Amino acid sequence: MRPFMDEHFLLSNDTAKMLYHEAAAKMPIIDYHCHLSPREIAQNIKFNNITHLMLGGDHYKWRAMLSWGVDEDLIRGDGDDKQKFIAFADALSHAIGNPLYHWTHLELQRVFGVNTPLNKNTAAEIFDYTSELLQKDEYRAQGLIDKFNVDYLCTTDDPIDDLAFHQAIAAEGKLRARVLPTFRPDKAINIDRAGFADYIHQLSRAAGMEIKSTADVLTALERRVEYFHACGCRISDHALDTVPYGEPSFKQADKAFHAAMEGEEMKQKHIDSYRTVLMAGLGGMYAQRGWAQQYHMNAMRNNNTAMFRRYGPDVGFDSITDAAIAHNLSRLMDLQDAQGQLPKTILYSLNPAANHVIGTMLGNFQQSGVKGKIQMGSAWWFLDQKDGMEEQMRTLANLGVLGAFVGMLTDSRSFISYPRHEYFRRILCNLIGTWVENGEYPYDEEALKQLVMDISYNNAKNYFGI
């Protein structure tokens, strides 16, 4: 029997162990997509205790607790922090096979040096020990980021954001990692969502111009793109729960725009035209500046109406959708490509059934002279577990070029999610090591090390130009 989560965790053969310990583990981290708060980074916040740090805002953990029947006061409510942690520990100890079990223990090991398995019997002692450590300055927000050898950290930011906290972080210059904004214009694109008209008024103020048409929306967004670019942004992000495509007509798009601004009913074909015009226009802006765009697809959000009304979005009531994406994604990318304005693009699907759709879509729009211009994004959200990561990388290897892959991200709101990069790298090394030991790929130590170092770090650095 192997020891629990020892130094060879997830590494099942000698080649995998060599690749991880001698190559992958030594590489810094580029977290090119996360949801950390720039304000909390700039303010270098101190965490009250491990519940504040580990459970605050982490909907992965909240879902597990609710599945174990934990009282809501101890999940998202106002219950005692120590009791919340004990309740989480009890739920976690029964979540065998869930990546949360591994993530949590990696967090305890790497952040606090705690190797004791977490359960309801050990939770109180671990709570007291870790909460005492969290009073030290090295366990404040910036210290935790530095602990994980992070080179670049890209937050998720609305076009109307003034990026003051990013500027403050850069001006202070104490954090080793560069904290860069990511441009996420969902609210300007989702014309059929509540609050669209109010948002357009906010965008108008941020861009310093009046917005009366779809063309004006694009002009305003380009002003914000330029501002973000000056602040170091090189990446955009789009939550395309379903992929839009309609007639790319400003005339049709304006029909939707004017109806939305007046609170009138819109036709679906006009909505589709508006979203398509914006996506194509934004793609051109990104391409001109060398940015990469990310498309996160196939999420079905806020399924529980009662909980949405009680807590709002992003609190653990989202799931996978089975909506088709192939046709609209192909048409949207082809529209950008035909105009010579298809930027570097990363495609993520929350539904693994679409892995082969994406894996084959990549080859349609690659470009000579650009290594891996169109990327299959890492296993995302519900899929960033061992099976999901292996399936994503196997699909990419079968249908594309795994060696061009830009690797892992955290997609997290937690300051201690960086062991997910370690988790990914161990799985990557084990997958490659297994192929080598099975005689499916030659054993060339230096070439293999370079391969995993590239996927772990170098490819992302070169791809994003940061």
C-alpha positions as CSV (number, residue, x, y, z in Angstrom):
1,M,0.0,0.0,0.0
2,R,1.4,3.4,-1.0
3,P,1.5,6.2,1.6
4,F,-1.3,8.8,1.5
5,M,-0.5,11.7,-0.8
6,D,3.3,11.3,-0.5
7,E,5.9,12.9,-2.8
8,H,5.0,10.5,-5.6
9,F,1.2,11.2,-5.4
10,L,-0.4,10.4,-8.7
11,L,2.9,9.3,-10.2
12,S,2.7,5.6,-11.1
13,N,5.9,4.9,-12.8
14,D,9.6,6.0,-12.8
15,T,9.4,8.1,-15.9
16,A,6.5,10.1,-14.4
17,K,8.4,10.6,-11.2
18,M,11.5,11.8,-13.1
19,L,9.4,14.2,-15.2
20,Y,7.5,15.7,-12.3
21,H,10.3,16.1,-9.8
22,E,13.1,17.1,-12.2
23,A,11.1,19.3,-14.6
24,A,7.5,20.2,-14.0
25,A,7.7,20.9,-10.2
26,K,10.5,23.5,-10.8
27,M,8.5,25.7,-13.2
28,P,6.8,28.9,-12.0
29,I,3.1,29.4,-12.5
30,I,1.2,31.5,-15.0
31,D,-2.4,31.7,-13.7
32,Y,-3.9,33.2,-16.9
33,H,-7.5,32.9,-15.7
34,C,-8.7,33.4,-12.1
35,H,-11.3,35.2,-10.1
36,L,-9.2,36.6,-7.3
37,S,-10.2,40.0,-6.2
38,P,-7.7,42.8,-7.2
39,R,-8.9,44.8,-4.2
40,E,-8.0,42.0,-1.8
41,I,-4.6,41.6,-3.4
42,A,-4.0,45.4,-3.3
43,Q,-5.1,45.6,0.3
44,N,-3.0,42.5,1.2
45,I,-5.9,41.2,3.3
46,K,-5.4,39.2,6.4
47,F,-7.6,36.1,6.8
48,N,-9.5,35.7,10.1
49,N,-9.1,31.9,10.1
50,I,-8.9,28.9,7.8
51,T,-12.7,29.0,7.2
52,H,-12.4,32.6,5.9
53,L,-9.5,31.5,3.7
54,M,-10.6,28.1,2.6
55,L,-14.4,28.2,2.5
56,G,-15.1,31.9,1.8
57,G,-16.4,32.1,-1.8
58,D,-15.5,28.5,-2.7
59,H,-18.6,27.1,-4.3
60,Y,-16.9,23.7,-5.0
61,K,-16.7,23.2,-1.2
62,W,-20.2,24.5,-0.6
63,R,-21.7,22.0,-3.1
64,A,-20.1,19.1,-1.3
65,M,-21.3,20.4,2.1
66,L,-24.9,20.7,0.9
67,S,-24.7,17.2,-0.7
68,W,-23.8,15.9,2.8
69,G,-26.8,17.7,4.2
70,V,-25.0,20.3,6.2
71,D,-27.2,23.1,7.6
72,E,-27.2,26.2,5.4
73,D,-26.0,28.4,8.3
74,L,-22.8,26.4,8.2
75,I,-22.3,26.8,4.5
76,R,-23.2,30.2,3.2
77,G,-24.9,31.5,6.3
78,D,-23.8,33.2,9.6
79,G,-22.8,30.1,11.5
80,D,-19.7,29.9,13.7
81,D,-16.5,29.6,11.6
82,K,-15.0,26.8,13.6
83,Q,-18.2,24.8,13.3
84,K,-18.3,25.5,9.6
85,F,-14.8,24.1,9.2
86,I,-15.7,21.0,11.2
87,A,-18.9,20.5,9.1
88,F,-16.8,20.8,5.9
89,A,-14.2,18.3,7.3
90,D,-17.0,15.8,8.0
91,A,-18.4,16.2,4.5
92,L,-15.0,16.0,2.9
93,S,-14.0,12.8,4.7
94,H,-16.9,11.1,2.9
95,A,-16.2,12.6,-0.5
96,I,-13.8,9.8,-1.7
97,G,-13.0,10.2,-5.4
98,N,-13.9,13.9,-5.4
99,P,-11.0,16.1,-6.4
100,L,-11.9,18.4,-3.5
101,Y,-10.4,15.7,-1.2
102,H,-7.0,16.0,-3.0
103,W,-7.1,19.8,-3.5
104,T,-7.9,20.4,0.2
105,H,-5.1,18.1,1.4
106,L,-2.7,19.7,-1.0
107,E,-3.7,23.1,0.3
108,L,-3.1,21.9,3.9
109,Q,0.2,20.4,3.1
110,R,1.7,23.1,0.9
111,V,0.4,26.2,2.7
112,F,0.5,25.0,6.4
113,G,2.7,21.9,6.4
114,V,-0.3,19.8,7.8
115,N,-0.1,16.2,6.6
116,T,-2.9,14.9,8.9
117,P,-6.0,13.7,7.0
118,L,-8.8,16.1,7.6
119,N,-12.0,14.8,9.2
120,K,-14.4,15.8,11.9
121,N,-12.1,14.4,14.6
122,T,-9.0,16.3,13.4
123,A,-10.7,19.5,12.2
124,A,-10.8,21.4,15.5
125,E,-7.1,21.0,16.1
126,I,-6.3,21.9,12.4
127,F,-8.5,24.9,12.7
128,D,-6.7,26.2,15.7
129,Y,-3.2,25.6,14.4
130,T,-3.8,27.1,10.9
131,S,-5.8,30.0,12.3
132,E,-2.8,30.9,14.5
133,L,-0.5,30.8,11.4
134,L,-2.8,33.1,9.5
135,Q,-2.1,35.9,11.9
136,K,1.4,36.1,10.5
137,D,2.2,38.6,7.7
138,E,3.5,35.9,5.4
139,Y,0.0,34.3,5.3
140,R,-1.7,37.5,4.1
141,A,-2.9,37.6,0.5
142,Q,0.3,38.6,-1.2
143,G,2.4,36.2,0.9
144,L,0.2,33.3,-0.2
145,I,0.7,34.2,-3.8
146,D,4.4,34.5,-3.4
147,K,4.5,31.1,-1.7
148,F,3.6,29.4,-4.9
149,N,6.1,31.0,-7.2
150,V,3.5,32.7,-9.4
151,D,5.0,34.9,-12.2
152,Y,1.7,36.2,-13.7
153,L,-1.8,36.3,-12.3
154,C,-4.7,37.4,-14.6
155,T,-7.9,38.5,-12.8
156,T,-11.3,38.8,-14.5
157,D,-12.4,42.4,-15.0
158,D,-15.4,44.2,-16.4
159,P,-14.7,46.8,-19.2
160,I,-16.1,49.6,-17.0
161,D,-13.5,48.9,-14.2
162,D,-11.1,51.7,-13.6
163,L,-8.3,49.1,-12.8
164,A,-7.2,51.3,-9.8
165,F,-6.3,48.3,-7.7
166,H,-4.2,46.8,-10.5
167,Q,-2.4,50.2,-10.7
168,A,-1.9,50.3,-6.9
169,I,-0.4,46.7,-6.9
170,A,2.0,47.7,-9.7
171,A,2.9,51.0,-8.0
172,E,3.6,49.4,-4.7
173,G,5.9,46.8,-6.3
174,K,6.0,44.4,-3.3
175,L,4.3,41.4,-5.0
176,R,6.6,39.2,-7.0
177,A,3.9,38.2,-9.4
178,R,2.6,40.6,-12.0
179,V,-1.2,41.1,-11.6
180,L,-2.8,41.8,-14.9
181,P,-6.4,42.5,-15.9
182,T,-8.5,40.3,-18.2
183,F,-11.2,42.0,-20.3
184,R,-14.7,40.3,-19.8
185,P,-17.4,42.2,-21.8
186,D,-20.3,39.7,-21.1
187,K,-22.6,42.4,-19.8
188,A,-22.3,44.4,-23.0
189,I,-22.9,41.3,-25.2
190,N,-25.8,39.7,-23.2
191,I,-28.4,42.1,-24.5
192,D,-31.3,39.8,-23.4
193,R,-30.3,39.8,-19.8
194,A,-31.8,42.0,-17.0
195,G,-29.9,45.2,-16.4
196,F,-28.5,45.6,-20.0
197,A,-29.7,49.2,-20.5
198,D,-28.3,50.3,-17.1
199,Y,-25.0,48.7,-18.0
200,I,-24.8,50.5,-21.3
201,H,-25.2,53.8,-19.4
202,Q,-22.3,52.8,-17.2
203,L,-20.2,51.9,-20.2
204,S,-21.1,55.2,-21.7
205,R,-19.7,57.0,-18.7
206,A,-16.5,54.8,-18.5
207,A,-15.8,55.4,-22.2
208,G,-16.6,59.1,-22.1
209,M,-19.1,59.0,-25.0
210,E,-22.8,58.7,-25.8
211,I,-24.0,55.3,-26.9
212,K,-26.9,55.3,-29.3
213,S,-26.3,52.3,-31.5
214,T,-24.5,49.0,-31.8
215,A,-21.6,50.7,-33.6
216,D,-21.3,53.0,-30.6
217,V,-21.2,50.1,-28.2
218,L,-18.2,48.7,-30.2
219,T,-16.5,52.1,-30.2
220,A,-17.0,52.4,-26.4
221,L,-15.6,48.9,-25.9
222,E,-12.6,49.7,-28.1
223,R,-11.8,52.7,-25.9
224,R,-11.9,50.4,-22.9
225,V,-9.8,47.7,-24.7
226,E,-7.2,50.4,-25.4
227,Y,-7.2,51.4,-21.7
228,F,-6.9,47.8,-20.6
229,H,-4.1,47.2,-23.0
230,A,-2.2,50.2,-21.5
231,C,-2.6,48.6,-18.1
232,G,-1.0,45.3,-19.3
233,C,-4.1,43.3,-20.4
234,R,-3.4,40.8,-23.1
235,I,-6.3,38.4,-22.7
236,S,-10.1,38.6,-23.0
237,D,-12.7,36.2,-21.6
238,H,-16.2,35.4,-22.7
239,A,-18.8,33.3,-20.8
240,L,-20.6,31.9,-23.9
241,D,-23.0,29.5,-22.1
242,T,-24.4,29.0,-25.6
243,V,-22.5,30.2,-28.6
244,P,-24.2,33.0,-30.6
245,Y,-24.5,33.2,-34.3
246,G,-26.8,35.3,-36.4
247,E,-26.7,37.5,-39.5
248,P,-23.8,39.8,-38.9
249,S,-25.9,42.9,-39.8
250,F,-25.6,46.2,-37.9
251,K,-29.2,47.0,-39.1
252,Q,-30.5,43.8,-37.5
253,A,-28.3,44.3,-34.4
254,D,-29.7,47.9,-33.9
255,K,-33.2,46.6,-33.8
256,A,-32.3,44.5,-30.8
257,F,-30.2,47.4,-29.3
258,H,-33.0,50.0,-29.5
259,A,-35.6,47.6,-28.2
260,A,-33.4,46.6,-25.3
261,M,-32.7,50.2,-24.4
262,E,-36.5,51.0,-24.4
263,G,-37.4,47.9,-22.5
264,E,-39.3,46.4,-25.4
265,E,-39.5,42.8,-26.5
266,M,-36.8,41.6,-28.9
267,K,-36.8,39.0,-31.6
268,Q,-34.3,36.2,-31.2
269,K,-32.8,36.7,-34.7
270,H,-32.1,40.3,-33.8
271,I,-30.5,39.3,-30.5
272,D,-28.3,36.8,-32.4
273,S,-27.3,39.5,-34.9
274,Y,-26.3,41.9,-32.1
275,R,-24.2,39.3,-30.2
276,T,-22.5,38.2,-33.5
277,V,-21.7,41.7,-34.5
278,L,-20.2,42.4,-31.1
279,M,-18.2,39.1,-30.9
280,A,-16.8,39.7,-34.4
281,G,-15.9,43.3,-33.7
282,L,-14.2,42.5,-30.5
283,G,-12.3,39.7,-32.1
284,G,-10.9,42.2,-34.5
285,M,-9.8,44.5,-31.6
286,Y,-8.1,41.6,-29.9
287,A,-6.3,40.4,-33.1
288,Q,-5.0,43.9,-33.8
289,R,-3.3,44.0,-30.4
290,G,-2.1,40.4,-30.3
291,W,-4.5,39.4,-27.5
292,A,-5.9,36.0,-26.9
293,Q,-9.6,35.5,-26.5
294,Q,-11.1,32.8,-24.3
295,Y,-14.5,31.2,-24.9
296,H,-16.0,29.4,-21.9
297,M,-18.9,27.3,-23.2
298,N,-21.6,24.9,-22.0
299,A,-22.4,26.2,-18.5
300,M,-26.0,26.3,-17.3
301,R,-26.0,28.9,-14.5
302,N,-28.2,29.8,-11.5
303,N,-30.5,26.8,-11.8
304,N,-32.0,27.1,-8.3
305,T,-34.3,30.2,-8.4
306,A,-34.8,30.3,-4.6
307,M,-31.1,30.2,-3.9
308,F,-30.4,32.7,-6.6
309,R,-32.8,35.1,-5.0
310,R,-31.3,34.5,-1.6
311,Y,-27.6,34.6,-2.4
312,G,-27.1,35.8,-6.0
313,P,-24.9,34.2,-8.7
314,D,-21.8,32.0,-8.4
315,V,-22.6,30.3,-5.1
316,G,-22.8,26.7,-6.2
317,F,-26.0,26.2,-8.2
318,D,-24.6,25.9,-11.7
319,S,-24.2,22.8,-13.9
320,I,-23.4,21.5,-17.3
321,T,-25.6,22.1,-20.3
322,D,-26.0,19.9,-23.3
323,A,-26.6,22.7,-25.9
324,A,-25.0,22.1,-29.3
325,I,-22.0,24.4,-30.1
326,A,-20.4,23.1,-33.3
327,H,-22.3,25.0,-36.0
328,N,-22.4,28.4,-34.3
329,L,-18.8,28.2,-33.1
330,S,-17.6,27.3,-36.6
331,R,-19.6,30.2,-38.2
332,L,-18.4,32.7,-35.6
333,M,-14.8,31.8,-35.9
334,D,-15.1,31.6,-39.7
335,L,-16.6,35.1,-39.8
336,Q,-13.6,36.5,-37.8
337,D,-11.1,34.5,-39.9
338,A,-12.7,35.7,-43.2
339,Q,-12.2,39.2,-42.1
340,G,-8.6,38.5,-41.2
341,Q,-9.5,39.3,-37.6
342,L,-9.5,35.9,-35.8
343,P,-7.3,36.3,-32.7
344,K,-5.5,33.6,-30.7
345,T,-8.4,31.7,-29.2
346,I,-8.8,29.2,-26.4
347,L,-11.9,27.1,-26.4
348,Y,-13.3,25.5,-23.2
349,S,-16.3,23.2,-22.9
350,L,-17.9,22.4,-19.6
351,N,-19.5,19.5,-21.3
352,P,-16.9,16.7,-22.0
353,A,-19.2,15.5,-24.8
354,A,-18.0,18.4,-26.8
355,N,-14.3,17.6,-26.4
356,H,-14.0,16.0,-29.8
357,V,-16.0,18.9,-31.4
358,I,-13.4,21.3,-30.0
359,G,-10.5,19.0,-30.7
360,T,-11.4,18.9,-34.4
361,M,-12.4,22.6,-34.5
362,L,-8.9,23.6,-33.7
363,G,-7.5,22.3,-37.0
364,N,-9.9,24.4,-39.0
365,F,-8.4,27.7,-38.0
366,Q,-4.8,27.2,-37.1
367,Q,-2.3,29.5,-38.7
368,S,1.2,29.1,-40.2
369,G,3.8,30.7,-38.0
370,V,1.7,30.7,-34.9
371,K,2.2,27.6,-32.6
372,G,-1.2,26.4,-31.3
373,K,-3.0,29.6,-32.3
374,I,-6.4,27.9,-31.6
375,Q,-6.2,26.0,-28.2
376,M,-8.3,23.4,-26.6
377,G,-8.7,24.9,-23.1
378,S,-7.7,22.9,-20.0
379,A,-10.4,20.8,-18.3
380,W,-12.6,23.4,-16.7
381,W,-14.7,23.8,-13.5
382,F,-16.5,20.4,-13.0
383,L,-13.9,18.7,-15.2
384,D,-10.7,19.8,-13.6
385,Q,-10.3,16.5,-11.9
386,K,-8.1,13.5,-12.7
387,D,-10.5,11.8,-15.2
388,G,-11.5,15.1,-16.8
389,M,-7.9,16.3,-17.2
390,E,-6.7,13.0,-18.6
391,E,-9.7,12.9,-21.1
392,Q,-9.0,16.5,-22.2
393,M,-5.3,15.9,-22.8
394,R,-5.9,12.5,-24.5
395,T,-8.4,14.1,-26.8
396,L,-6.0,17.0,-27.6
397,A,-3.2,14.5,-28.2
398,N,-5.4,12.3,-30.4
399,L,-6.7,15.2,-32.5
400,G,-4.0,18.0,-32.3
401,V,-0.6,18.7,-30.9
402,L,-0.3,18.2,-27.1
403,G,3.1,19.8,-27.1
404,A,1.6,23.2,-28.0
405,F,-0.9,23.2,-25.1
406,V,-0.8,26.2,-22.8
407,G,-1.7,24.2,-19.8
408,M,-3.4,24.8,-16.5
409,L,-5.2,27.7,-14.8
410,T,-7.0,28.0,-11.4
411,D,-10.3,29.6,-12.4
412,S,-10.6,30.2,-8.7
413,R,-11.7,32.8,-6.1
414,S,-9.4,31.2,-3.5
415,F,-5.9,32.4,-2.7
416,I,-4.8,28.8,-1.9
417,S,-5.9,27.2,-5.2
418,Y,-2.4,27.1,-6.7
419,P,-1.9,23.4,-5.7
420,R,-4.3,22.7,-8.6
421,H,-1.3,23.5,-10.9
422,E,0.7,20.8,-9.0
423,Y,-2.2,18.4,-9.4
424,F,-2.4,19.1,-13.1
425,R,1.4,18.7,-13.6
426,R,1.4,15.4,-11.7
427,I,-1.4,14.1,-13.9
428,L,0.4,15.4,-17.1
429,C,3.7,13.7,-16.1
430,N,1.9,10.5,-15.3
431,L,0.1,10.4,-18.6
432,I,3.2,11.1,-20.6
433,G,5.3,8.7,-18.4
434,T,2.7,5.9,-19.0
435,W,2.9,6.4,-22.8
436,V,6.7,6.2,-22.6
437,E,6.8,3.2,-20.3
438,N,4.3,1.4,-22.6
439,G,6.7,1.9,-25.5
440,E,4.3,4.4,-27.2
441,Y,6.8,7.2,-27.2
442,P,10.7,7.1,-27.0
443,Y,12.5,7.7,-23.8
444,D,14.6,10.8,-24.5
445,E,15.0,12.4,-21.1
446,E,15.9,15.9,-22.2
447,A,13.2,16.1,-24.8
448,L,10.6,14.8,-22.4
449,K,11.6,17.3,-19.7
450,Q,11.3,20.1,-22.2
451,L,7.9,18.9,-23.3
452,V,6.5,19.0,-19.7
453,M,8.2,22.3,-18.9
454,D,6.7,23.9,-22.0
455,I,3.2,22.7,-21.2
456,S,3.6,23.7,-17.5
457,Y,4.9,27.2,-18.2
458,N,6.8,28.1,-21.4
459,N,3.9,27.7,-23.9
460,A,1.7,30.0,-21.9
461,K,4.4,32.7,-21.5
462,N,5.0,32.7,-25.3
463,Y,1.4,32.4,-26.3
464,F,0.1,35.3,-24.2
465,G,3.2,37.5,-24.8
466,I,3.4,38.5,-21.1
